[in-house]
């Protein structure tokens, strides 16, 4: 699994003209799943995300900062050959969706306030990055 974590002053996700998730002063997290990922990896990635010290050397856990989690299969895109990325390293939606849900559940079990996008939807994601600070977590 991969998570691209960004510190934001605000972020939102819109589907079909309706805001389905939004946060202020927290973390925007884009999460990708590959073929060999497991619920244990999802739980470990959730722990790492929650405890990552990127908010003025404090974590979301320290500040009880909210998270906006967006599924992002394109984190496993490979454009090393040619101009058209390959998505073959990304897990199929049927395998990825339960692991994204497991990730969100694990964050909430740690006390996180989590907003989400909508799986398999065309989403418009808006954010105002702070810093900017962007970290790639990978298991």
C-alpha positions as CSV (number, residue, x, y, z in Angstrom):
1,X,0.0,0.0,0.0
2,X,1.0,3.6,-0.6
3,X,-0.2,6.8,1.0
4,X,0.6,10.2,-0.2
5,X,0.1,12.4,2.8
6,X,-0.3,16.2,2.5
7,X,-0.7,18.8,5.3
8,X,-3.7,21.0,4.4
9,X,-5.5,24.0,5.8
10,X,-8.5,22.7,4.1
11,X,-9.5,20.0,1.6
12,X,-12.7,18.7,0.1
13,X,-13.9,16.1,-2.3
14,X,-17.0,16.6,-4.6
15,X,-18.9,13.9,-6.5
16,X,-21.7,14.9,-8.9
17,X,-21.7,18.5,-7.7
18,X,-22.1,17.5,-4.0
19,X,-19.3,17.8,-1.4
20,X,-19.0,14.3,0.1
21,X,-16.1,15.0,2.5
22,X,-14.2,18.0,3.8
23,X,-11.8,18.9,6.5
24,X,-9.8,21.8,7.9
25,X,-6.3,21.8,9.4
26,X,-5.5,18.2,8.9
27,X,-4.2,15.7,6.4
28,X,-5.2,14.9,2.9
29,X,-4.3,11.2,2.2
30,X,-4.3,9.6,-1.2
31,X,-4.2,5.8,-0.8
32,X,-3.3,3.2,-3.4
33,X,-3.5,-0.5,-3.1
34,X,-1.4,-3.2,-5.0
35,X,-1.9,-6.9,-5.5
36,X,-0.2,-8.3,-2.4
37,X,-1.7,-5.9,0.1
38,X,-3.5,-7.3,3.2
39,X,-5.7,-6.0,6.0
40,X,-2.6,-6.1,8.3
41,X,-0.8,-3.8,5.9
42,X,-3.8,-1.5,5.9
43,X,-3.8,-1.3,9.7
44,X,-0.1,-0.7,9.8
45,X,-0.3,2.1,7.2
46,X,-3.2,3.7,9.2
47,X,-1.0,3.6,12.3
48,X,2.0,5.2,10.4
49,X,-0.3,7.9,8.9
50,X,-1.9,8.7,12.3
51,X,1.5,9.0,14.1
52,X,3.4,10.7,11.3
53,X,5.0,13.9,12.7
54,X,4.3,16.4,9.8
55,X,2.1,19.0,11.5
56,X,4.8,21.3,13.0
57,X,6.7,18.2,14.3
58,X,3.5,16.8,15.8
59,X,1.2,14.1,14.5
60,X,-2.5,14.0,13.6
61,X,-2.8,11.8,16.7
62,X,-1.2,14.5,18.9
63,X,-3.5,17.2,17.5
64,X,-6.5,15.1,16.9
65,X,-6.4,16.5,13.4
66,X,-8.9,15.3,10.8
67,X,-8.0,13.3,7.7
68,X,-9.6,13.2,4.2
69,X,-8.9,9.8,2.7
70,X,-9.2,9.4,-1.1
71,X,-8.6,6.1,-2.9
72,X,-6.0,6.7,-5.7
73,X,-5.1,3.7,-7.9
74,X,-2.9,6.0,-9.9
75,X,-0.3,5.9,-7.1
76,X,0.7,2.6,-8.7
77,X,1.0,4.1,-12.2
78,X,4.2,3.2,-14.1
79,X,5.3,5.6,-16.9
80,X,8.8,4.3,-17.3
81,X,8.1,3.1,-20.8
82,X,6.5,5.4,-23.3
83,X,4.0,8.1,-22.6
84,X,1.0,6.1,-21.5
85,X,1.1,4.9,-17.8
86,X,0.5,1.3,-17.0
87,X,-1.9,0.6,-14.1
88,X,-1.0,-3.1,-13.9
89,X,0.6,-2.7,-10.4
90,X,-2.7,-1.3,-9.0
91,X,-5.0,-3.9,-7.4
92,X,-8.4,-4.3,-9.1
93,X,-11.2,-2.4,-7.5
94,X,-12.8,-5.5,-6.0
95,X,-9.6,-6.1,-4.0
96,X,-8.7,-2.5,-3.3
97,X,-12.0,-1.3,-2.0
98,X,-12.2,-3.5,1.1
99,X,-8.5,-2.6,2.0
100,X,-9.3,1.2,1.7
101,X,-12.2,0.6,4.0
102,X,-10.0,-1.4,6.4
103,X,-7.5,1.6,6.4
104,X,-10.3,4.0,7.2
105,X,-11.7,1.7,9.9
106,X,-8.2,1.4,11.5
107,X,-7.8,5.2,11.6
108,X,-11.2,5.6,13.2
109,X,-10.4,2.9,15.8
110,X,-7.4,5.0,16.8
111,X,-9.7,8.0,17.4
112,X,-9.3,9.8,14.0
113,X,-12.0,11.8,12.4
114,X,-12.0,10.6,8.8
115,X,-13.8,12.0,5.8
116,X,-13.7,10.0,2.6
117,X,-14.3,10.2,-1.1
118,X,-16.4,7.8,-3.0
119,X,-14.9,4.7,-4.4
120,X,-15.1,4.3,-8.2
121,X,-16.6,7.8,-8.6
122,X,-15.2,10.7,-10.6
123,X,-14.1,12.9,-7.8
124,X,-13.0,16.6,-7.8
125,X,-10.5,17.0,-5.0
126,X,-9.5,20.5,-3.8
127,X,-6.9,21.3,-1.2
128,X,-4.8,24.1,0.2
129,X,-1.5,22.7,1.1
130,X,0.4,23.9,4.1
131,X,4.1,24.2,3.9
132,X,3.7,22.5,1.4
133,X,4.5,19.3,3.1
134,X,4.0,16.0,1.2
135,X,5.2,12.6,2.4
136,X,5.0,9.2,0.6
137,X,4.4,6.3,2.9
138,X,4.8,2.8,1.5
139,X,4.6,-0.7,2.9
